[in-house]
């Protein structure tokens, strides 16, 4: 999770990722930032995020993003 927070902070440094629960809904992450994030996650964690998983519910908090990464690593 620590590496994920680092990646997020590189993309949008002014957000408190430990507590923020509305990254997409609050417009902290826009579509271009999410595409960059997906690419970084795929490279760093050696997973492939299917297009159907790129939905606001999976990207609204660092915790939800981490849960997605863990799920993909299990598959």
N, CA, C and O atoms as a GROMACS GRO file, in nm:
protein
  300
    1UNK      N    1   0.083  -0.120   0.000
    1UNK     CA    2   0.000   0.000   0.000
    1UNK      C    3   0.087   0.126   0.000
    1UNK      O    4   0.050   0.228  -0.058
    2UNK      N    5   0.202   0.119   0.065
    2UNK     CA    6   0.291   0.234   0.073
    2UNK      C    7   0.336   0.280  -0.067
    2UNK      O    8   0.339   0.400  -0.095
    3UNK      N    9   0.370   0.185  -0.152
    3UNK     CA   10   0.412   0.218  -0.288
    3UNK      C   11   0.296   0.280  -0.366
    3UNK      O   12   0.317   0.372  -0.444
    4UNK      N   13   0.175   0.231  -0.346
    4UNK     CA   14   0.058   0.288  -0.411
    4UNK      C   15   0.040   0.434  -0.370
    4UNK      O   16   0.015   0.520  -0.455
    5UNK      N   17   0.054   0.463  -0.242
    5UNK     CA   18   0.042   0.600  -0.193
    5UNK      C   19   0.149   0.689  -0.259
    5UNK      O   20   0.120   0.803  -0.297
    6UNK      N   21   0.270   0.637  -0.272
    6UNK     CA   22   0.377   0.712  -0.338
    6UNK      C   23   0.340   0.746  -0.482
    6UNK      O   24   0.358   0.859  -0.526
    7UNK      N   25   0.287   0.648  -0.554
    7UNK     CA   26   0.244   0.669  -0.693
    7UNK      C   27   0.136   0.776  -0.699
    7UNK      O   28   0.142   0.867  -0.782
    8UNK      N   29   0.036   0.764  -0.612
    8UNK     CA   30  -0.073   0.861  -0.609
    8UNK      C   31  -0.021   1.001  -0.578
    8UNK      O   32  -0.064   1.098  -0.640
    9UNK      N   33   0.072   1.012  -0.484
    9UNK     CA   34   0.126   1.142  -0.446
    9UNK      C   35   0.207   1.206  -0.559
    9UNK      O   36   0.211   1.328  -0.572
   10UNK      N   37   0.271   1.123  -0.642
   10UNK     CA   38   0.342   1.175  -0.758
   10UNK      C   39   0.245   1.236  -0.858
   10UNK      O   40   0.275   1.337  -0.922
   11UNK      N   41   0.128   1.174  -0.872
   11UNK     CA   42   0.029   1.221  -0.969
   11UNK      C   43  -0.051   1.342  -0.918
   11UNK      O   44  -0.077   1.435  -0.994
   12UNK      N   45  -0.089   1.340  -0.791
   12UNK     CA   46  -0.168   1.447  -0.728
   12UNK      C   47  -0.118   1.467  -0.586
   12UNK      O   48  -0.173   1.408  -0.493
   13UNK      N   49  -0.016   1.549  -0.567
   13UNK     CA   50   0.047   1.559  -0.434
   13UNK      C   51  -0.037   1.625  -0.325
   13UNK      O   52  -0.009   1.605  -0.207
   14UNK      N   53  -0.139   1.703  -0.360
   14UNK     CA   54  -0.210   1.780  -0.257
   14UNK      C   55  -0.323   1.704  -0.187
   14UNK      O   56  -0.396   1.763  -0.108
   15UNK      N   57  -0.338   1.575  -0.214
   15UNK     CA   58  -0.449   1.497  -0.157
   15UNK      C   59  -0.399   1.411  -0.041
   15UNK      O   60  -0.289   1.356  -0.048
   16UNK      N   61  -0.480   1.398   0.064
   16UNK     CA   62  -0.449   1.308   0.176
   16UNK      C   63  -0.509   1.171   0.141
   16UNK      O   64  -0.626   1.145   0.166
   17UNK      N   65  -0.428   1.085   0.085
   17UNK     CA   66  -0.475   0.956   0.037
   17UNK      C   67  -0.509   0.858   0.148
   17UNK      O   68  -0.580   0.760   0.126
   18UNK      N   69  -0.460   0.884   0.267
   18UNK     CA   70  -0.490   0.796   0.380
   18UNK      C   71  -0.637   0.806   0.421
   18UNK      O   72  -0.696   0.709   0.468
   19UNK      N   73  -0.696   0.924   0.402
   19UNK     CA   74  -0.833   0.945   0.450
   19UNK      C   75  -0.935   0.976   0.340
   19UNK      O   76  -1.055   0.961   0.363
   20UNK      N   77  -0.890   1.017   0.224
   20UNK     CA   78  -0.983   1.060   0.118
   20UNK      C   79  -1.061   0.940   0.063
   20UNK      O   80  -1.004   0.838   0.024
   21UNK      N   81  -1.193   0.954   0.061
   21UNK     CA   82  -1.282   0.847   0.014
   21UNK      C   83  -1.357   0.885  -0.113
   21UNK      O   84  -1.445   0.812  -0.157
   22UNK      N   85  -1.322   1.000  -0.173
   22UNK     CA   86  -1.393   1.044  -0.292
   22UNK      C   87  -1.297   1.097  -0.399
   22UNK      O   88  -1.316   1.206  -0.451
   23UNK      N   89  -1.196   1.019  -0.429
   23UNK     CA   90  -1.094   1.063  -0.524
   23UNK      C   91  -1.153   1.094  -0.661
   23UNK      O   92  -1.114   1.193  -0.724
   24UNK      N   93  -1.245   1.012  -0.707
   24UNK     CA   94  -1.308   1.034  -0.837
   24UNK      C   95  -1.425   1.130  -0.822
   24UNK      O   96  -1.434   1.230  -0.893
   25UNK      N   97  -1.514   1.100  -0.730
   25UNK     CA   98  -1.633   1.182  -0.711
   25UNK      C   99  -1.598   1.327  -0.673
   25UNK      O  100  -1.668   1.421  -0.711
   26UNK      N  101  -1.489   1.344  -0.598
   26UNK     CA  102  -1.445   1.478  -0.559
   26UNK      C  103  -1.356   1.544  -0.663
   26UNK      O  104  -1.306   1.654  -0.642
   27UNK      N  105  -1.337   1.476  -0.774
   27UNK     CA  106  -1.258   1.526  -0.888
   27UNK      C  107  -1.110   1.548  -0.853
   27UNK      O  108  -1.044   1.634  -0.912
   28UNK      N  109  -1.059   1.470  -0.759
   28UNK     CA  110  -0.915   1.474  -0.733
   28UNK      C  111  -0.841   1.397  -0.841
   28UNK      O  112  -0.729   1.432  -0.879
   29UNK      N  113  -0.904   1.291  -0.891
   29UNK     CA  114  -0.848   1.214  -1.001
   29UNK      C  115  -0.940   1.230  -1.121
   29UNK      O  116  -1.058   1.194  -1.116
   30UNK      N  117  -0.885   1.284  -1.231
   30UNK     CA  118  -0.964   1.293  -1.353
   30UNK      C  119  -0.928   1.174  -1.444
   30UNK      O  120  -0.845   1.091  -1.409
   31UNK      N  121  -0.991   1.168  -1.559
   31UNK     CA  122  -0.974   1.051  -1.646
   31UNK      C  123  -0.829   1.035  -1.692
   31UNK      O  124  -0.779   0.922  -1.699
   32UNK      N  125  -0.761   1.143  -1.723
   32UNK     CA  126  -0.621   1.132  -1.766
   32UNK      C  127  -0.531   1.085  -1.652
   32UNK      O  128  -0.440   1.005  -1.673
   33UNK      N  129  -0.557   1.134  -1.533
   33UNK     CA  130  -0.479   1.092  -1.417
   33UNK      C  131  -0.504   0.944  -1.388
   33UNK      O  132  -0.411   0.871  -1.353
   34UNK      N  133  -0.627   0.901  -1.403
   34UNK     CA  134  -0.658   0.759  -1.380
   34UNK      C  135  -0.587   0.672  -1.482
   34UNK      O  136  -0.536   0.565  -1.447
   35UNK      N  137  -0.582   0.714  -1.608
   35UNK     CA  138  -0.509   0.637  -1.709
   35UNK      C  139  -0.361   0.627  -1.674
   35UNK      O  140  -0.301   0.520  -1.689
   36UNK      N  141  -0.302   0.736  -1.628
   36UNK     CA  142  -0.162   0.733  -1.585
   36UNK      C  143  -0.145   0.641  -1.465
   36UNK      O  144  -0.049   0.564  -1.457
   37UNK      N  145  -0.239   0.650  -1.372
   37UNK     CA  146  -0.236   0.567  -1.252
   37UNK      C  147  -0.244   0.419  -1.288
   37UNK      O  148  -0.169   0.337  -1.235
   38UNK      N  149  -0.335   0.384  -1.378
   38UNK     CA  150  -0.350   0.244  -1.422
   38UNK      C  151  -0.218   0.194  -1.480
   38UNK      O  152  -0.175   0.083  -1.449
   39UNK      N  153  -0.156   0.273  -1.563
   39UNK     CA  154  -0.028   0.234  -1.623
   39UNK      C  155   0.080   0.213  -1.516
   39UNK      O  156   0.154   0.115  -1.521
   40UNK      N  157   0.088   0.306  -1.422
   40UNK     CA  158   0.186   0.294  -1.313
   40UNK      C  159   0.161   0.170  -1.228
   40UNK      O  160   0.254   0.098  -1.193
   41UNK      N  161   0.034   0.145  -1.195
   41UNK     CA  162  -0.001   0.027  -1.115
   41UNK      C  163   0.035  -0.100  -1.189
   41UNK      O  164   0.092  -0.192  -1.130
   42UNK      N  165   0.002  -0.107  -1.316
   42UNK     CA  166   0.032  -0.228  -1.394
   42UNK      C  167   0.181  -0.254  -1.397
   42UNK      O  168   0.224  -0.369  -1.383
   43UNK      N  169   0.262  -0.150  -1.414
   43UNK     CA  170   0.408  -0.166  -1.417
   43UNK      C  171   0.463  -0.204  -1.280
   43UNK      O  172   0.544  -0.296  -1.268
   44UNK      N  173   0.419  -0.134  -1.178
   44UNK     CA  174   0.476  -0.153  -1.044
   44UNK      C  175   0.435  -0.285  -0.980
   44UNK      O  176   0.516  -0.350  -0.915
   45UNK      N  177   0.309  -0.326  -0.998
   45UNK     CA  178   0.258  -0.443  -0.928
   45UNK      C  179   0.241  -0.565  -1.018
   45UNK      O  180   0.190  -0.668  -0.974
   46UNK      N  181   0.284  -0.553  -1.144
   46UNK     CA  182   0.279  -0.663  -1.239
   46UNK      C  183   0.139  -0.724  -1.249
   46UNK      O  184   0.121  -0.846  -1.238
   47UNK      N  185   0.041  -0.638  -1.270
   47UNK     CA  186  -0.098  -0.680  -1.290
   47UNK      C  187  -0.150  -0.613  -1.417
   47UNK      O  188  -0.091  -0.516  -1.466
   48UNK      N  189  -0.259  -0.665  -1.469
   48UNK     CA  190  -0.327  -0.601  -1.580
   48UNK      C  191  -0.467  -0.566  -1.534
   48UNK      O  192  -0.544  -0.652  -1.492
   49UNK      N  193  -0.500  -0.438  -1.540
   49UNK     CA  194  -0.631  -0.393  -1.496
   49UNK      C  195  -0.725  -0.393  -1.616
   49UNK      O  196  -0.710  -0.312  -1.707
   50UNK      N  197  -0.823  -0.484  -1.616
   50UNK     CA  198  -0.918  -0.489  -1.728
   50UNK      C  199  -1.001  -0.361  -1.734
   50UNK      O  200  -1.029  -0.299  -1.632
   51UNK      N  201  -1.039  -0.324  -1.852
   51UNK     CA  202  -1.118  -0.202  -1.873
   51UNK      C  203  -1.244  -0.202  -1.787
   51UNK      O  204  -1.284  -0.097  -1.736
   52UNK      N  205  -1.308  -0.317  -1.771
   52UNK     CA  206  -1.432  -0.324  -1.692
   52UNK      C  207  -1.410  -0.290  -1.545
   52UNK      O  208  -1.505  -0.259  -1.474
   53UNK      N  209  -1.284  -0.296  -1.498
   53UNK     CA  210  -1.253  -0.264  -1.358
   53UNK      C  211  -1.222  -0.115  -1.338
   53UNK      O  212  -1.209  -0.069  -1.224
   54UNK      N  213  -1.209  -0.040  -1.448
   54UNK     CA  214  -1.177   0.102  -1.437
   54UNK      C  215  -1.308   0.180  -1.422
   54UNK      O  216  -1.358   0.242  -1.515
   55UNK      N  217  -1.359   0.174  -1.300
   55UNK     CA  218  -1.486   0.240  -1.266
   55UNK      C  219  -1.463   0.322  -1.139
   55UNK      O  220  -1.374   0.290  -1.060
   56UNK      N  221  -1.541   0.426  -1.118
   56UNK     CA  222  -1.522   0.511  -1.000
   56UNK      C  223  -1.518   0.434  -0.867
   56UNK      O  224  -1.438   0.468  -0.780
   57UNK      N  225  -1.600   0.334  -0.852
   57UNK     CA  226  -1.604   0.259  -0.726
   57UNK      C  227  -1.468   0.198  -0.691
   57UNK      O  228  -1.435   0.185  -0.573
   58UNK      N  229  -1.390   0.161  -0.791
   58UNK     CA  230  -1.259   0.101  -0.767
   58UNK      C  231  -1.148   0.204  -0.747
   58UNK      O  232  -1.037   0.168  -0.708
   59UNK      N  233  -1.177   0.330  -0.773
   59UNK     CA  234  -1.073   0.433  -0.768
   59UNK      C  235  -1.108   0.551  -0.677
   59UNK      O  236  -1.040   0.654  -0.682
   60UNK      N  237  -1.210   0.537  -0.594
   60UNK     CA  238  -1.252   0.648  -0.508
   60UNK      C  239  -1.167   0.664  -0.383
   60UNK      O  240  -1.173   0.767  -0.316
   61UNK      N  241  -1.087   0.563  -0.350
   61UNK     CA  242  -0.997   0.575  -0.234
   61UNK      C  243  -0.875   0.487  -0.257
   61UNK      O  244  -0.879   0.392  -0.336
   62UNK      N  245  -0.768   0.520  -0.187
   62UNK     CA  246  -0.647   0.438  -0.196
   62UNK      C  247  -0.677   0.296  -0.150
   62UNK      O  248  -0.624   0.200  -0.206
   63UNK      N  249  -0.762   0.283  -0.049
   63UNK     CA  250  -0.799   0.150   0.001
   63UNK      C  251  -0.867   0.067  -0.108
   63UNK      O  252  -0.836  -0.051  -0.125
   64UNK      N  253  -0.960   0.128  -0.182
   64UNK     CA  254  -1.030   0.056  -0.289
   64UNK      C  255  -0.934   0.020  -0.402
   64UNK      O  256  -0.943  -0.089  -0.459
   65UNK      N  257  -0.842   0.109  -0.434
   65UNK     CA  258  -0.743   0.079  -0.538
   65UNK      C  259  -0.657  -0.037  -0.493
   65UNK      O  260  -0.627  -0.127  -0.572
   66UNK      N  261  -0.616  -0.036  -0.366
   66UNK     CA  262  -0.533  -0.143  -0.313
   66UNK      C  263  -0.608  -0.277  -0.315
   66UNK      O  264  -0.550  -0.380  -0.347
   67UNK      N  265  -0.735  -0.274  -0.281
   67UNK     CA  266  -0.816  -0.397  -0.286
   67UNK      C  267  -0.822  -0.451  -0.428
   67UNK      O  268  -0.817  -0.573  -0.449
   68UNK      N  269  -0.833  -0.363  -0.527
   68UNK     CA  270  -0.833  -0.406  -0.666
   68UNK      C  271  -0.700  -0.470  -0.703
   68UNK      O  272  -0.698  -0.575  -0.768
   69UNK      N  273  -0.590  -0.407  -0.663
   69UNK     CA  274  -0.458  -0.463  -0.691
   69UNK      C  275  -0.444  -0.602  -0.630
   69UNK      O  276  -0.398  -0.695  -0.696
   70UNK      N  277  -0.483  -0.616  -0.503
   70UNK     CA  278  -0.472  -0.747  -0.437
   70UNK      C  279  -0.555  -0.851  -0.508
   70UNK      O  280  -0.512  -0.965  -0.525
   71UNK      N  281  -0.676  -0.814  -0.549
   71UNK     CA  282  -0.764  -0.907  -0.620
   71UNK      C  283  -0.699  -0.951  -0.752
   71UNK      O  284  -0.702  -1.069  -0.787
   72UNK      N  285  -0.641  -0.858  -0.824
   72UNK     CA  286  -0.579  -0.890  -0.952
   72UNK      C  287  -0.453  -0.975  -0.933
   72UNK      O  288  -0.421  -1.058  -1.018
   73UNK      N  289  -0.382  -0.953  -0.826
   73UNK     CA  290  -0.261  -1.033  -0.798
   73UNK      C  291  -0.296  -1.177  -0.765
   73UNK      O  292  -0.217  -1.268  -0.789
   74UNK      N  293  -0.415  -1.199  -0.709
   74UNK     CA  294  -0.459  -1.334  -0.676
   74UNK      C  295  -0.498  -1.414  -0.799
   74UNK      O  296  -0.483  -1.536  -0.803
   75UNK      N  297  -0.550  -1.344  -0.901
   75UNK     CA  298  -0.596  -1.412  -1.023
   75UNK      C  299  -0.482  -1.464  -1.107
   75UNK      O  300  -0.505  -1.523  -1.212
   0.00000   0.00000   0.00000
